[in-house]
Amino acid sequence: MSSIDYSDKIPNNVNLSEDRTLQRALEQWQPNYLNWWQDMGPEGSHDFDVYLRTAVSVDPQGWAQFGYVKMPEYRWGIFLNPGEKDRRIHFGDHKGEPAWQDVPGEHRANLRRIIVTQGDTEPASVEQQRHLGLTAPSQYDLRNLFQVNVEEGRHLWAMVYLLHRYFGRDGREEGEALLERRSGEADNPRILQAFNEPTPDWLSFFMFTYFTDRDGKFQLCALAESSFDPLARTTKFMLTEEAHHMFVGESGVSRVIQRTCQVMNELKTDDPARLRAAGVIDLPTIQRYLNFHFSVTIDLFGADQSSNAAIFYSSGLKGQTYKVLEVNNGMLSEKEVPMLNALNEVLRDDYIKDSVGGVERWNKVIEKAGIPFRLKVPHKAFHRNIGALAGVKVSPDGRHIHDHEWNQNVEQWLPSDEDRAFVASLMGRVVDPGKFANWIAPPAIGINRQPVDFEYVRFN
């Protein structure tokens, strides 16, 4: 099961040719997917030859090969990790029973909802990022954007396979709907609000791939424990690719910080106005972008107390007591709730610890430059729009505040229109090999041991 058959119209390692009905259904979906990619994929990129990584097996080692590909010709396909012999369910009401190879009738609706929601995020992020190639700060970054885009496309294929294979007509209809919704569209938006937010500039893109793709990692890790074995095997392979997306975000923000610190030391100033005049992004603006993307992302984990999370866990769909926050008499306080109802909060807290690690690595870049400034992850109650904390005014340091104080300080805490306009003004396309926009430092090393000035994209 580890090798992938690239001779088929749809590359796969699931013996698709042995199920002619399924194969025909997916081959009918494929042209619709390609039409969606033409319409909503990276703008103006269809004729480029891009140095991309393509999966050739699902083994942990040596699973990818690099070469030039035109993105509409990328070999998207269906790849599952090898099955685990005699795999058992290890949590919930069905603990100890054999993992499900088919969908139990009583869990059908919930499983379909989980798969559709995960599947919907994949094309949504491609749509959010479709204009970014027009303002890429380098060929290196342009190629990384395109790699993220084609992998999000493959993750959509992964979910559509499950819908077609296990959910019959309902699944086929859901697969079509995944190509019909549009990020940010008023009449038919994407399911989760974070995937309807615009990604207008590269600082937003790097923050998105650091914070929001990290949420993706946690959601996929939970699904990789699913009692429904095909879903678990699918998401385990997706996690291999998700790691690259987080690397793009973490290293991208790090390089922005590195360049800012370099100019701060050259000019001997921390004055945002002088730094902006020099064409770099000041550290307080980076903090405001961090605050926004972090807070939008932690809403993706759902309400602090969730009966759905409890149902998903008990039924074995998605892998004591726990403390959650609430507001009492104008004060933030903690209360104990049953562990099953707090599963979203458990995941959220694990995510926050994981996110802090990267922010500390960014701080080491600032520290190394000898600059007395520290980036901080805001309090988890800051700028929340879901659950008990929705709309509650909380400062980044965790104080419950009145509207007046919020309104006085919000432009110090979240990106203002002026901040976004300034960052947008820096976005000019740089496409000569080895050249980088003024506001970002080059990477330390290139992709796949290639030099930094390698021709990652060939424009035809």
N, C-alpha and C positions, 0 to 999 in steps of 0.2 A: 504493500500500500504506500510505500514511501515515494516511489517514482511517479512522475506525472506524464501522461500521454499527450504529447503535443501534436500528434497526427490527426486527432479528431478536430472537427469544426469548433467544438468547445473543449479546450484542454481540461483534463480532469484526472483524478485518481480514485474515482468512485464507480468505475466500470459502467459509465453512462450508456455505452453502446448496447449493453445487455437489457436496458429498459427502453424500448423504442418509443413508448408513449411519452415517457418523461423527456427523452431526448428531443422528440418533436416539439413538445411544449416549450422547452427551453430554447430551441432553435427558432421558434416563433417570437420569443421574448427578445432574443439577441438583437435583431434589427431595430427594435424599439429602443433598446439600450444604446445602440450606436447613434441613433437619431438624437437621443437625449444628450449624449456626449458631444455631438456636433453642435447642438444648440446651447448647451450649458457647461461644457467642459472649458478648459483654459482658453481664453479668447486669443484668436489669431495664431494659434500654435500648431494647427493640424498638419502643416507641411514640414515642421522642424524634425531633424534627426536628433534625438535626445539620448544621452548616455544613461540608460536605465538599467535597473536590476530586475531580473525576471526570475521567479521561483522555478527551480527545476526538480526539486524534491521537497518533502516535508521533514527530512531529517534535520536534527539540530545543527549538524555540521554540513557545510558545503551545499546549502540548499538554494543558492542563487547564482546566476551568471549575469555578467555585465556586457552591454553592447548597445550600439545605436539602434533606436526604434522610433518610427513615427507613431505618436501616441494613439491615433485611431486604429493602428494595426497591432497595438499591444495585445498579447495573448492572455486576456482575462479568462479565468476559468474557475473550477470548483475543486478545492483541495481540502481534505480532512486529514487530521493527524491519524496515525494508525490506531486501530481499536485496542483497548486494553483487555486482555483475556479475563473472562469472568469478573468484569468490573461490577462493583456493588455500590449501591446508594449509601452514602456515609453521613447523612443528616436528615432531619425532618421525620415525618410520620412513617416513611417507607424505609427508614434506615436498615441496612443489612439485606434488603431485597436486591435482586439483579437489576442493574441499570436498564432503563427502558430503551428498546430499539425502535419502538413505534410510539405514537402519541396516545396515552390513555384518554378515553372519551371525556372523563370528568375534568381533565386538565387542558383540554384542547383550546378553549377560548383564551385562558391565561397564557399558555405557551405561545399561541399565535400573536397575542398582544406584545409579549416580550420580544419576539423575533422581528415583528414589524417595527417596533420602536427603535431597536438597535439598527435595523436595516435602513430606516429613514434618516439616521444621522449621517450615513456614509455619502449619499449623493448631496445632502444638504451642505456638507463642508466643501465639496467641490464647487457648488454653486456660490457659496460665500467667497471663495478664493479665485473665482474665474477671471477677474480683471487684474490680479496681482502681477501676472507675467509682464504686463505693459509697463510696470514701474520697478522691475527687478534691480536690486543694487549690484548684481554681478551675475555672470554665467553660472558660477558655482551655486548661488542661491536660487537662480531660475531652475536649474536642474533638480535641486532638492524639492522645490515646490512641485514640479511635475512628477517626481517620484511619489510624493505624498498623495497627489491627485490620483495617479493610476492605482495605487494601493487602496485608497478609499473606494474606487470603482470596483476592485476585486472583492472587497469586503461586502459591497452591495450584492455581488454575484453569490457570495457565500450564503447570505440570508435568503435570497430569492430561490436558490436551490432547495433549501429546507422547506420554504413555503410550497414550492411546486411538488416536492417529493412526498411531503407528509400531510398536506392540508387540502389536497384536491382542488376543486373549483374555487373554494374560498381563498386558497393560497395563491392561485393564478390571478385572481382579481386583486389581491393585496399586492402582488408583484407588479401589476400594471399601475396601481395607485402610487407605488414608490417612485415611478417615473413621471407622475403627473403633478405631485405637489412641488412647490417651488419655495426656496428659502426667502423669507421676507415678504412673500406675496400676500396681500390682504385677504383674498378670497379662498386661497388654497395653500396655506402656509405649511411648513414643516411642523412635526408634532411637538418638539421641545423648543421652548423659547430661545435658548442659547444658540440654536441653529437657524434662527431667523434674524439674529443680529448681523449687521454688515461687518465685513472684514476689509476696511477701506485702505489700509496701509500695511507696510511690512512690520512695523512694531506690533500692531494688532495681530498679524499673522504669527509672529514668533511667540507672543503671549498666548494665543489660541492653541498653538501646537504644544506649548509647555503645559498649560493648565488644563485645557479642555480635552486634549488627547490623553492626558494623564487620567482624567475621569474615565475616558474610554478604556484605559488599561484596567481600572478597578472594576468597571462594569463587565468587561470581558473575563476578568479573573473570576468574578462571581458566576458568570455563565459557564465557565470552564469546569465548574463543579456540578453542573446540572445533572439531575437524574436522567434527563433525556440525552442519551449518549451521543447521537449525531450532532446536537448543539454543542455539547462539551468538546467534542473532537474538532469541530469547525472553529470554535473560538480559541482553542489552544494554538492553532496555526496562525490565526489573525494576530495573536499577541506577539509573534515573532516580528511582524511588520510594524506593529504599533510602537515598538521601541525606537525605530528610526524617526518616527514623527516627533516623539518627545525630545530626541537628540537635536533635531532641527530647531525646535523651540528654545531649548536650554542654551545651546551653543550660539544661536542667533542673538538672543538677549545679551549673552555674555560679551559678544563681539561689539554690540552697540555700546555697552557700558565701557568696554576697553577703549574704544575710540573717544568717547566723551571724556574719560579720565585723562587720556593722552593730551587732549586739547585743554582741559582744565589746568594741567601742569605746564603746558607751553605758555598759556596766557596768564598763569598764576591767578586764577579767579574761579569762584563758584557762582558768580552772578548769572542767573538763567538768561537774562537779556543779552549779555555779552557772548555767552555760549551759543545761543540761538543765532546771533549775528554771524558767528563763526561756522554755522551750518551743522551743529551737532545737537543731540537731544539731551537736555539737562536732566540730572538725576531726579529732581522732584517730579518732572513729567513722567519719567519711567516708573516712579512709585505710584503715580495716579493710574497709569495704565495697568500696573500690577493689581492695584486695588479693584479696578473694574473687572478684569478678566477672572480674577480669583473668586470674587463674590458671585458673578454670573455663573461660574462653573459649579460652585458648591450647591447652588440651587438645583443642579441636575440630579443630585442624589435624592431629591424628593422631600416630602414633608418629614419633619423631625420625628413624628410618630405616624406610622403608616400601617393601616390594616392590610394593604396590598402586599407590603414587604413581608408581613407575617404569613399571609397566605402562600406567597411564593416560596418562603423558607419551609413551612410545614409540609407543603406538597412536594418539596424536593426540586422545585423549578430553578431556584436561585439561592445559591449558598449563603437563665440568670436574669438579672435586671441591669439597666443601663441608665445613665443620667443624660437628660436632655434639657435644653434651655427653655424657659418661658418668661413672660413679663408679669410680675406681681407688684401691684401698687407702685408702678412706675420704675421698678427695679428689675434687672435681669437676675434670675435665680435658676437653680438646677432642681429638677425633680426626678425621682426614680420611676421608671416605667418598665413593664415587662420587656425582657430582652427581644422577644419576637417582634414587638411593635417598634423597637428602636433600631432595627437593622440598618435603615438608611443612615442613622446617626453614627453607628459603628463604622460603616464604610466611609462616611464623611470625615470622621476623626482620623482614620487611617490615611485617607487621602491628604488631609492637612499636614500630617507628619511627613509624608512623602514629599509634598510640595515644598516644605520648609527646607529640605535638604538642598534642593537646587538653588533656592534663594540665598542660602548661606554660601554656596559656591560662587554666586554672583558677588556677594559681599567680599569674598576673598580677592576678587579682581580689583575692587575699589580699595581694599586694604593694601594690596600690593602696590598700588599707585600712590599710597601715602595720603589718601583723602579721608577726612573724618566724616563719613556719611555711611549710614546703613539702611539698606532696603529691609522692609518688614512685611510679613504677611498680616493683613488686617484681621481683627477679631471675626470669628465665624458668624456673629450676629450682624455684622456690618452689611448694609445694602442688600438685604434679603427680600425676595419677592415670592417665596413659597413657604407654606407651613405657618406655624404659630408666630414666626418672626417677620412675616411678610409686612412690609410697610412700617415696621417699628424703627424709629430713628436711633441708631447706635453709632457712636464714633469709631474710627479704626482701632482705638485702644480699648474698646469694649464698654464705654459708658453709655447708658441710656440717656438720651438728651431730648430737649424740646425742639419743636420745629424751627424756632428762631435761631438756635445755635447751629442746627443743621444747615439752614439756608445761608447763614453767614460763612460757613466753612466748606460747603460742598465743593466749591471750585478748587479748594486745596486738597481735597480727598479723591475726587473723581475727575477724569479728563473733561475739560471745558471745551466749548466750541472753538475757542482760540487755540487751545492745545492741539486739537485735532486738525485745525487748519494749518498750524505750523508744521506738524508732522507730515501732513499731505504735501506741503510745499517742498519738502526735501525729496519727495518720491520722483526721481527722474531715472529713466532706464539707462543702465550701464551694461553693455553686452560685449565689449572687447575682452578676450581671454586675459585673466590675471588682473583686470582693473576692477576697482571697487568704489562705490559711492562714498562720498566724504564722511558720511555719518556712521559708517560701520567699518570695523577692522577686518582684514582678511582672516580666514581660518588658519590654524597652525598647520594642518595637513589637508590634502585633497581627498577625493572619494576613491575608494578601492585602490589605494596606494598610487593614484595618479598625482601629478604636480598640481598645485593650486591654479596655475595658469593653463591647465589643460582645456581643450575645446570641448566643454561639456554639452554644448548645444550647437548644432550646425544649422544656420538659418538658410533656407533655400528660397 
